[in-house]
């Protein structure tokens, strides 16, 4: 187990970094393989704006 410093990585060890990388890659692969209908960018941005405006 190789320890990392905060200057090198946000993770404590290379194993932690590799596990996170594998997790992210798996999520991306599932998203790319999904057959769910896509959500238009404008719809996502409008929803995000509504959430942000709620807390102004």
PQR file with spaces between the fields and no chain letter, atoms N, CA, C, O and H, PARSE charges and radii, in Angstrom:
ATOM       1  N    UNK     1       0.849   -1.172    0.000 -0.4000 1.5000
ATOM       2  CA   UNK     1       0.000    0.000    0.000 -0.0000 2.0000
ATOM       3  C    UNK     1       0.896    1.237    0.000  0.5500 1.7000
ATOM       4  O    UNK     1       1.669    1.455    0.933 -0.5500 1.4000
ATOM       5  N    UNK     2       0.786    2.034   -1.046 -0.4000 1.5000
ATOM       6  CA   UNK     2       1.566    3.259   -1.142 -0.0000 2.0000
ATOM       7  C    UNK     2       0.768    4.413   -0.576  0.5500 1.7000
ATOM       8  O    UNK     2      -0.349    4.683   -1.017 -0.5500 1.4000
ATOM       9  H    UNK     2       0.158    1.857   -1.804  0.4000 1.0000
ATOM      10  N    UNK     3       1.341    5.091    0.398 -0.4000 1.5000
ATOM      11  CA   UNK     3       0.670    6.264    0.970 -0.0000 2.0000
ATOM      12  C    UNK     3       0.927    7.468    0.076  0.5500 1.7000
ATOM      13  O    UNK     3       2.007    7.621   -0.495 -0.5500 1.4000
ATOM      14  H    UNK     3       2.249    4.872    0.756  0.4000 1.0000
ATOM      15  N    UNK     4      -0.073    8.303   -0.031 -0.4000 1.5000
ATOM      16  CA   UNK     4       0.023    9.515   -0.841 -0.0000 2.0000
ATOM      17  C    UNK     4      -0.109   10.735    0.056  0.5500 1.7000
ATOM      18  O    UNK     4      -0.723   10.670    1.121 -0.5500 1.4000
ATOM      19  H    UNK     4      -0.950    8.178    0.433  0.4000 1.0000
ATOM      20  N    UNK     5       0.466   11.836   -0.376 -0.4000 1.5000
ATOM      21  CA   UNK     5       0.323   13.083    0.365 -0.0000 2.0000
ATOM      22  C    UNK     5      -0.786   13.907   -0.283  0.5500 1.7000
ATOM      23  O    UNK     5      -1.131   13.657   -1.438 -0.5500 1.4000
ATOM      24  H    UNK     5       0.965   11.889   -1.241  0.4000 1.0000
ATOM      25  N    UNK     6      -1.353   14.880    0.426 -0.4000 1.5000
ATOM      26  CA   UNK     6      -2.392   15.731   -0.162 -0.0000 2.0000
ATOM      27  C    UNK     6      -1.917   16.486   -1.395  0.5500 1.7000
ATOM      28  O    UNK     6      -2.735   16.892   -2.221 -0.5500 1.4000
ATOM      29  H    UNK     6      -1.073   15.083    1.364  0.4000 1.0000
ATOM      30  N    UNK     7      -0.617   16.680   -1.533 -0.4000 1.5000
ATOM      31  CA   UNK     7      -0.090   17.358   -2.714 -0.0000 2.0000
ATOM      32  C    UNK     7      -0.200   16.441   -3.933  0.5500 1.7000
ATOM      33  O    UNK     7      -0.438   16.911   -5.046 -0.5500 1.4000
ATOM      34  H    UNK     7       0.047   16.351   -0.862  0.4000 1.0000
ATOM      35  N    UNK     8      -0.030   15.146   -3.725 -0.4000 1.5000
ATOM      36  CA   UNK     8      -0.084   14.183   -4.823 -0.0000 2.0000
ATOM      37  C    UNK     8      -1.507   13.793   -5.206  0.5500 1.7000
ATOM      38  O    UNK     8      -1.818   13.630   -6.386 -0.5500 1.4000
ATOM      39  H    UNK     8       0.164   14.765   -2.821  0.4000 1.0000
ATOM      40  N    UNK     9      -2.366   13.644   -4.202 -0.4000 1.5000
ATOM      41  CA   UNK     9      -3.692   13.102   -4.458 -0.0000 2.0000
ATOM      42  C    UNK     9      -4.643   13.461   -3.329  0.5500 1.7000
ATOM      43  O    UNK     9      -4.214   13.765   -2.216 -0.5500 1.4000
ATOM      44  H    UNK     9      -2.113   13.777   -3.243  0.4000 1.0000
ATOM      45  N    UNK    10      -5.933   13.423   -3.621 -0.4000 1.5000
ATOM      46  CA   UNK    10      -6.920   13.637   -2.575 -0.0000 2.0000
ATOM      47  C    UNK    10      -7.187   12.350   -1.790  0.5500 1.7000
ATOM      48  O    UNK    10      -7.932   12.364   -0.810 -0.5500 1.4000
ATOM      49  H    UNK    10      -6.281   13.176   -4.525  0.4000 1.0000
ATOM      50  N    UNK    11      -6.584   11.243   -2.217 -0.4000 1.5000
ATOM      51  CA   UNK    11      -6.764    9.950   -1.570 -0.0000 2.0000
ATOM      52  C    UNK    11      -5.559    9.610   -0.710  0.5500 1.7000
ATOM      53  O    UNK    11      -4.449   10.071   -0.975 -0.5500 1.4000
ATOM      54  H    UNK    11      -5.979   11.231   -3.013  0.4000 1.0000
ATOM      55  N    UNK    12      -5.780    8.802    0.323 -0.4000 1.5000
ATOM      56  CA   UNK    12      -4.715    8.462    1.260 -0.0000 2.0000
ATOM      57  C    UNK    12      -3.740    7.442    0.676  0.5500 1.7000
ATOM      58  O    UNK    12      -2.551    7.469    0.992 -0.5500 1.4000
ATOM      59  H    UNK    12      -6.682    8.428    0.538  0.4000 1.0000
ATOM      60  N    UNK    13      -4.239    6.543   -0.176 -0.4000 1.5000
ATOM      61  CA   UNK    13      -3.382    5.495   -0.741 -0.0000 2.0000
ATOM      62  C    UNK    13      -3.665    5.337   -2.231  0.5500 1.7000
ATOM      63  O    UNK    13      -4.686    5.798   -2.741 -0.5500 1.4000
ATOM      64  H    UNK    13      -5.205    6.522   -0.433  0.4000 1.0000
ATOM      65  N    UNK    14      -2.740    4.678   -2.911 -0.4000 1.5000
ATOM      66  CA   UNK    14      -2.969    4.400   -4.338 -0.0000 2.0000
ATOM      67  C    UNK    14      -4.147    3.451   -4.503  0.5500 1.7000
ATOM      68  O    UNK    14      -4.871    3.535   -5.495 -0.5500 1.4000
ATOM      69  H    UNK    14      -1.910    4.304   -2.497  0.4000 1.0000
ATOM      70  N    UNK    15      -4.350    2.552   -3.550 -0.4000 1.5000
ATOM      71  CA   UNK    15      -5.474    1.628   -3.623 -0.0000 2.0000
ATOM      72  C    UNK    15      -6.802    2.385   -3.559  0.5500 1.7000
ATOM      73  O    UNK    15      -7.744    2.068   -4.286 -0.5500 1.4000
ATOM      74  H    UNK    15      -3.762    2.484   -2.744  0.4000 1.0000
ATOM      75  N    UNK    16      -6.865    3.389   -2.683 -0.4000 1.5000
ATOM      76  CA   UNK    16      -8.073    4.219   -2.599 -0.0000 2.0000
ATOM      77  C    UNK    16      -8.317    4.942   -3.919  0.5500 1.7000
ATOM      78  O    UNK    16      -9.449    5.000   -4.400 -0.5500 1.4000
ATOM      79  H    UNK    16      -6.100    3.647   -2.094  0.4000 1.0000
ATOM      80  N    UNK    17      -7.261    5.488   -4.500 -0.4000 1.5000
ATOM      81  CA   UNK    17      -7.382    6.211   -5.766 -0.0000 2.0000
ATOM      82  C    UNK    17      -7.833    5.273   -6.882  0.5500 1.7000
ATOM      83  O    UNK    17      -8.692    5.632   -7.688 -0.5500 1.4000
ATOM      84  H    UNK    17      -6.342    5.441   -4.109  0.4000 1.0000
ATOM      85  N    UNK    18      -7.257    4.076   -6.930 -0.4000 1.5000
ATOM      86  CA   UNK    18      -7.630    3.108   -7.964 -0.0000 2.0000
ATOM      87  C    UNK    18      -9.061    2.619   -7.790  0.5500 1.7000
ATOM      88  O    UNK    18      -9.774    2.426   -8.775 -0.5500 1.4000
ATOM      89  H    UNK    18      -6.560    3.784   -6.275  0.4000 1.0000
ATOM      90  N    UNK    19      -9.489    2.419   -6.546 -0.4000 1.5000
ATOM      91  CA   UNK    19     -10.867    1.986   -6.284 -0.0000 2.0000
ATOM      92  C    UNK    19     -11.855    3.065   -6.724  0.5500 1.7000
ATOM      93  O    UNK    19     -12.892    2.757   -7.311 -0.5500 1.4000
ATOM      94  H    UNK    19      -8.910    2.576   -5.745  0.4000 1.0000
ATOM      95  N    UNK    20     -11.536    4.319   -6.443 -0.4000 1.5000
ATOM      96  CA   UNK    20     -12.409    5.416   -6.859 -0.0000 2.0000
ATOM      97  C    UNK    20     -12.453    5.508   -8.383  0.5500 1.7000
ATOM      98  O    UNK    20     -13.523    5.700   -8.961 -0.5500 1.4000
ATOM      99  H    UNK    20     -10.693    4.569   -5.966  0.4000 1.0000
ATOM     100  N    UNK    21     -11.322    5.374   -9.022 -0.4000 1.5000
ATOM     101  CA   UNK    21     -11.262    5.416  -10.475 -0.0000 2.0000
ATOM     102  C    UNK    21     -12.120    4.306  -11.086  0.5500 1.7000
ATOM     103  O    UNK    21     -12.858    4.545  -12.042 -0.5500 1.4000
ATOM     104  H    UNK    21     -10.454    5.218   -8.552  0.4000 1.0000
ATOM     105  N    UNK    22     -12.024    3.100  -10.539 -0.4000 1.5000
ATOM     106  CA   UNK    22     -12.819    1.980  -11.044 -0.0000 2.0000
ATOM     107  C    UNK    22     -14.307    2.243  -10.855  0.5500 1.7000
ATOM     108  O    UNK    22     -15.111    1.923  -11.731 -0.5500 1.4000
ATOM     109  H    UNK    22     -11.424    2.905   -9.762  0.4000 1.0000
ATOM     110  N    UNK    23     -14.678    2.823   -9.719 -0.4000 1.5000
ATOM     111  CA   UNK    23     -16.073    3.129   -9.434 -0.0000 2.0000
ATOM     112  C    UNK    23     -16.610    4.155  -10.444  0.5500 1.7000
ATOM     113  O    UNK    23     -17.701    3.986  -10.989 -0.5500 1.4000
ATOM     114  H    UNK    23     -14.026    3.082   -9.008  0.4000 1.0000
ATOM     115  N    UNK    24     -15.836    5.214  -10.683 -0.4000 1.5000
ATOM     116  CA   UNK    24     -16.266    6.245  -11.636 -0.0000 2.0000
ATOM     117  C    UNK    24     -16.381    5.654  -13.035  0.5500 1.7000
ATOM     118  O    UNK    24     -17.361    5.903  -13.736 -0.5500 1.4000
ATOM     119  H    UNK    24     -14.950    5.351  -10.240  0.4000 1.0000
ATOM     120  N    UNK    25     -15.387    4.877  -13.443 -0.4000 1.5000
ATOM     121  CA   UNK    25     -15.430    4.269  -14.778 -0.0000 2.0000
ATOM     122  C    UNK    25     -16.641    3.359  -14.951  0.5500 1.7000
ATOM     123  O    UNK    25     -17.252    3.344  -16.020 -0.5500 1.4000
ATOM     124  H    UNK    25     -14.590    4.675  -12.874  0.4000 1.0000
ATOM     125  N    UNK    26     -16.995    2.604  -13.918 -0.4000 1.5000
ATOM     126  CA   UNK    26     -18.162    1.721  -13.980 -0.0000 2.0000
ATOM     127  C    UNK    26     -19.446    2.536  -14.123  0.5500 1.7000
ATOM     128  O    UNK    26     -20.336    2.166  -14.889 -0.5500 1.4000
ATOM     129  H    UNK    26     -16.499    2.617  -13.050  0.4000 1.0000
ATOM     130  N    UNK    27     -19.543    3.642  -13.388 -0.4000 1.5000
ATOM     131  CA   UNK    27     -20.729    4.497  -13.503 -0.0000 2.0000
ATOM     132  C    UNK    27     -20.851    5.086  -14.910  0.5500 1.7000
ATOM     133  O    UNK    27     -21.946    5.145  -15.470 -0.5500 1.4000
ATOM     134  H    UNK    27     -18.820    3.942  -12.766  0.4000 1.0000
ATOM     135  N    UNK    28     -19.732    5.515  -15.473 -0.4000 1.5000
ATOM     136  CA   UNK    28     -19.743    6.078  -16.826 -0.0000 2.0000
ATOM     137  C    UNK    28     -20.155    5.010  -17.835  0.5500 1.7000
ATOM     138  O    UNK    28     -20.962    5.273  -18.726 -0.5500 1.4000
ATOM     139  H    UNK    28     -18.843    5.467  -15.018  0.4000 1.0000
ATOM     140  N    UNK    29     -19.602    3.810  -17.697 -0.4000 1.5000
ATOM     141  CA   UNK    29     -19.960    2.726  -18.619 -0.0000 2.0000
ATOM     142  C    UNK    29     -21.452    2.407  -18.547  0.5500 1.7000
ATOM     143  O    UNK    29     -22.096    2.206  -19.577 -0.5500 1.4000
ATOM     144  H    UNK    29     -18.946    3.596  -16.973  0.4000 1.0000
ATOM     145  N    UNK    30     -22.005    2.359  -17.318 -0.4000 1.5000
ATOM     146  CA   UNK    30     -23.448    2.100  -17.178 -0.0000 2.0000
ATOM     147  C    UNK    30     -24.264    3.216  -17.819  0.5500 1.7000
ATOM     148  O    UNK    30     -25.273    2.955  -18.474 -0.5500 1.4000
ATOM     149  H    UNK    30     -21.482    2.522  -16.482  0.4000 1.0000
ATOM     150  N    UNK    31     -23.834    4.445  -17.633 -0.4000 1.5000
ATOM     151  CA   UNK    31     -24.562    5.577  -18.215 -0.0000 2.0000
ATOM     152  C    UNK    31     -24.522    5.530  -19.742  0.5500 1.7000
ATOM     153  O    UNK    31     -25.529    5.783  -20.404 -0.5500 1.4000
ATOM     154  H    UNK    31     -23.014    4.657  -17.101  0.4000 1.0000
ATOM     155  N    UNK    32     -23.365    5.207  -20.289 -0.4000 1.5000
ATOM     156  CA   UNK    32     -23.240    5.138  -21.743 -0.0000 2.0000
ATOM     157  C    UNK    32     -24.059    3.992  -22.336  0.5500 1.7000
ATOM     158  O    UNK    32     -24.550    4.089  -23.460 -0.5500 1.4000
ATOM     159  H    UNK    32     -22.548    5.001  -19.751  0.4000 1.0000
ATOM     160  N    UNK    33     -24.201    2.908  -21.572 -0.4000 1.5000
ATOM     161  CA   UNK    33     -24.940    1.741  -22.055 -0.0000 2.0000
ATOM     162  C    UNK    33     -26.442    1.847  -21.801  0.5500 1.7000
ATOM     163  O    UNK    33     -27.215    1.029  -22.300 -0.5500 1.4000
ATOM     164  H    UNK    33     -23.801    2.829  -20.659  0.4000 1.0000
ATOM     165  N    UNK    34     -26.857    2.847  -21.028 -0.4000 1.5000
ATOM     166  CA   UNK    34     -28.259    2.993  -20.661 -0.0000 2.0000
ATOM     167  C    UNK    34     -29.138    3.236  -21.886  0.5500 1.7000
ATOM     168  O    UNK    34     -28.756    3.921  -22.834 -0.5500 1.4000
ATOM     169  H    UNK    34     -26.229    3.511  -20.623  0.4000 1.0000
ATOM     170  N    UNK    35     -30.319    2.650  -21.823 -0.4000 1.5000
ATOM     171  CA   UNK    35     -31.295    2.869  -22.902 -0.0000 2.0000
ATOM     172  C    UNK    35     -32.389    3.834  -22.460  0.5500 1.7000
ATOM     173  O    UNK    35     -33.361    4.045  -23.185 -0.5500 1.4000
ATOM     174  H    UNK    35     -30.629    2.094  -21.053  0.4000 1.0000
ATOM     175  N    UNK    36     -32.236    4.422  -21.273 -0.4000 1.5000
ATOM     176  CA   UNK    36     -33.206    5.406  -20.803 -0.0000 2.0000
ATOM     177  C    UNK    36     -33.201    6.608  -21.742  0.5500 1.7000
ATOM     178  O    UNK    36     -32.177    6.922  -22.350 -0.5500 1.4000
ATOM     179  H    UNK    36     -31.446    4.251  -20.684  0.4000 1.0000
ATOM     180  N    UNK    37     -34.344    7.278  -21.860 -0.4000 1.5000
ATOM     181  CA   UNK    37     -34.360    8.481  -22.702 -0.0000 2.0000
ATOM     182  C    UNK    37     -33.429    9.547  -22.131  0.5500 1.7000
ATOM     183  O    UNK    37     -33.310    9.702  -20.915 -0.5500 1.4000
ATOM     184  H    UNK    37     -35.175    7.022  -21.366  0.4000 1.0000
ATOM     185  N    UNK    38     -32.789   10.258  -23.005 -0.4000 1.5000
ATOM     186  CA   UNK    38     -31.860   11.315  -22.593 -0.0000 2.0000
ATOM     187  C    UNK    38     -32.640   12.535  -22.135  0.5500 1.7000
ATOM     188  O    UNK    38     -33.754   12.787  -22.594 -0.5500 1.4000
ATOM     189  H    UNK    38     -32.885   10.133  -23.992  0.4000 1.0000
ATOM     190  N    UNK    39     -32.040   13.289  -21.223 -0.4000 1.5000
ATOM     191  CA   UNK    39     -32.656   14.527  -20.739 -0.0000 2.0000
ATOM     192  C    UNK    39     -31.942   15.687  -21.426  0.5500 1.7000
ATOM     193  O    UNK    39     -30.718   15.791  -21.342 -0.5500 1.4000
ATOM     194  H    UNK    39     -31.135   13.085  -20.850  0.4000 1.0000
ATOM     195  N    UNK    40     -32.682   16.553  -22.098 -0.4000 1.5000
ATOM     196  CA   UNK    40     -32.041   17.677  -22.790 -0.0000 2.0000
ATOM     197  C    UNK    40     -31.297   18.594  -21.808  0.5500 1.7000
ATOM     198  O    UNK    40     -31.727   18.784  -20.670 -0.5500 1.4000
ATOM     199  H    UNK    40     -33.676   16.469  -22.167  0.4000 1.0000
ATOM     200  N    UNK    41     -30.198   19.144  -22.261 -0.4000 1.5000
ATOM     201  CA   UNK    41     -29.369   20.022  -21.451 -0.0000 2.0000
ATOM     202  C    UNK    41     -30.176   21.171  -20.853  0.5500 1.7000
ATOM     203  O    UNK    41     -30.029   21.489  -19.673 -0.5500 1.4000
ATOM     204  H    UNK    41     -29.849   18.990  -23.186  0.4000 1.0000
ATOM     205  N    UNK    42     -31.020   21.786  -21.660 -0.4000 1.5000
ATOM     206  CA   UNK    42     -31.820   22.917  -21.183 -0.0000 2.0000
ATOM     207  C    UNK    42     -32.723   22.517  -20.017  0.5500 1.7000
ATOM     208  O    UNK    42     -32.915   23.297  -19.085 -0.5500 1.4000
ATOM     209  H    UNK    42     -31.139   21.528  -22.618  0.4000 1.0000
ATOM     210  N    UNK    43     -33.275   21.306  -20.068 -0.4000 1.5000
ATOM     211  CA   UNK    43     -34.149   20.835  -18.991 -0.0000 2.0000
ATOM     212  C    UNK    43     -33.354   20.633  -17.702  0.5500 1.7000
ATOM     213  O    UNK    43     -33.826   20.984  -16.620 -0.5500 1.4000
ATOM     214  H    UNK    43     -33.118   20.673  -20.825  0.4000 1.0000
ATOM     215  N    UNK    44     -32.157   20.072  -17.811 -0.4000 1.5000
ATOM     216  CA   UNK    44     -31.307   19.865  -16.635 -0.0000 2.0000
ATOM     217  C    UNK    44     -30.908   21.206  -16.032  0.5500 1.7000
ATOM     218  O    UNK    44     -30.953   21.378  -14.814 -0.5500 1.4000
ATOM     219  H    UNK    44     -31.773   19.786  -18.689  0.4000 1.0000
ATOM     220  N    UNK    45     -30.520   22.152  -16.876 -0.4000 1.5000
ATOM     221  CA   UNK    45     -30.095   23.463  -16.382 -0.0000 2.0000
ATOM     222  C    UNK    45     -31.256   24.209  -15.721  0.5500 1.7000
ATOM     223  O    UNK    45     -31.060   24.888  -14.713 -0.5500 1.4000
ATOM     224  H    UNK    45     -30.483   22.013  -17.866  0.4000 1.0000
ATOM     225  N    UNK    46     -32.455   24.089  -16.278 -0.4000 1.5000
ATOM     226  CA   UNK    46     -33.619   24.746  -15.687 -0.0000 2.0000
ATOM     227  C    UNK    46     -33.911   24.158  -14.305  0.5500 1.7000
ATOM     228  O    UNK    46     -34.240   24.893  -13.374 -0.5500 1.4000
ATOM     229  H    UNK    46     -32.615   23.537  -17.096  0.4000 1.0000
ATOM     230  N    UNK    47     -33.792   22.843  -14.174 -0.4000 1.5000
ATOM     231  CA   UNK    47     -34.019   22.207  -12.874 -0.0000 2.0000
ATOM     232  C    UNK    47     -32.952   22.637  -11.868  0.5500 1.7000
ATOM     233  O    UNK    47     -33.270   22.917  -10.712 -0.5500 1.4000
ATOM     234  H    UNK    47     -33.525   22.247  -14.930  0.4000 1.0000
ATOM     235  N    UNK    48     -31.699   22.691  -12.296 -0.4000 1.5000
ATOM     236  CA   UNK    48     -30.612   23.121  -11.409 -0.0000 2.0000
ATOM     237  C    UNK    48     -30.814   24.575  -10.978  0.5500 1.7000
ATOM     238  O    UNK    48     -30.602   24.915   -9.814 -0.5500 1.4000
ATOM     239  H    UNK    48     -31.441   22.464  -13.235  0.4000 1.0000
ATOM     240  N    UNK    49     -31.220   25.422  -11.910 -0.4000 1.5000
ATOM     241  CA   UNK    49     -31.465   26.831  -11.584 -0.0000 2.0000
ATOM     242  C    UNK    49     -32.589   26.959  -10.569  0.5500 1.7000
ATOM     243  O    UNK    49     -32.511   27.782   -9.658 -0.5500 1.4000
ATOM     244  H    UNK    49     -31.392   25.146  -12.855  0.4000 1.0000
ATOM     245  N    UNK    50     -33.631   26.154  -10.718 -0.4000 1.5000
ATOM     246  CA   UNK    50     -34.750   26.197   -9.776 -0.0000 2.0000
ATOM     247  C    UNK    50     -34.291   25.806   -8.371  0.5500 1.7000
ATOM     248  O    UNK    50     -34.717   26.412   -7.388 -0.5500 1.4000
ATOM     249  H    UNK    50     -33.695   25.485  -11.459  0.4000 1.0000
ATOM     250  N    UNK    51     -33.430   24.802   -8.274 -0.4000 1.5000
ATOM     251  CA   UNK    51     -32.911   24.380   -6.974 -0.0000 2.0000
ATOM     252  C    UNK    51     -32.073   25.496   -6.372  0.5500 1.7000
ATOM     253  O    UNK    51     -32.224   25.803   -5.190 -0.5500 1.4000
ATOM     254  H    UNK    51     -33.084   24.309   -9.073  0.4000 1.0000
ATOM     255  N    UNK    52     -31.191   26.110   -7.157 -0.4000 1.5000
ATOM     256  CA   UNK    52     -30.346   27.189   -6.662 -0.0000 2.0000
ATOM     257  C    UNK    52     -31.171   28.415   -6.253  0.5500 1.7000
ATOM     258  O    UNK    52     -30.906   29.037   -5.224 -0.5500 1.4000
ATOM     259  H    UNK    52     -31.068   25.860   -8.117  0.4000 1.0000
ATOM     260  N    UNK    53     -32.174   28.751   -7.074 -0.4000 1.5000
ATOM     261  CA   UNK    53     -33.018   29.906   -6.760 -0.0000 2.0000
ATOM     262  C    UNK    53     -33.783   29.708   -5.460  0.5500 1.7000
ATOM     263  O    UNK    53     -34.072   30.672   -4.752 -0.5500 1.4000
ATOM     264  H    UNK    53     -32.389   28.245   -7.909  0.4000 1.0000
ATOM     265  N    UNK    54     -34.113   28.456   -5.146 -0.4000 1.5000
ATOM     266  CA   UNK    54     -34.843   28.140   -3.932 -0.0000 2.0000
ATOM     267  C    UNK    54     -34.050   28.548   -2.687  0.5500 1.7000
ATOM     268  O    UNK    54     -34.640   28.852   -1.650 -0.5500 1.4000
ATOM     269  H    UNK    54     -33.878   27.672   -5.721  0.4000 1.0000
ATOM     270  N    UNK    55     -32.738   28.555   -2.781 -0.4000 1.5000
ATOM     271  CA   UNK    55     -31.888   28.849   -1.628 -0.0000 2.0000
ATOM     272  C    UNK    55     -31.285   30.247   -1.650  0.5500 1.7000
ATOM     273  O    UNK    55     -30.393   30.550   -0.857 -0.5500 1.4000
ATOM     274  H    UNK    55     -32.259   28.308   -3.623  0.4000 1.0000
ATOM     275  N    UNK    56     -31.757   31.086   -2.538 -0.4000 1.5000
ATOM     276  CA   UNK    56     -31.256   32.477   -2.575 -0.0000 2.0000
ATOM     277  C    UNK    56     -31.878   33.288   -1.486  0.5500 1.7000
ATOM     278  O    UNK    56     -31.583   34.476   -1.355 -0.5500 1.4000
ATOM     279  H    UNK    56     -32.481   30.839   -3.182  0.4000 1.0000
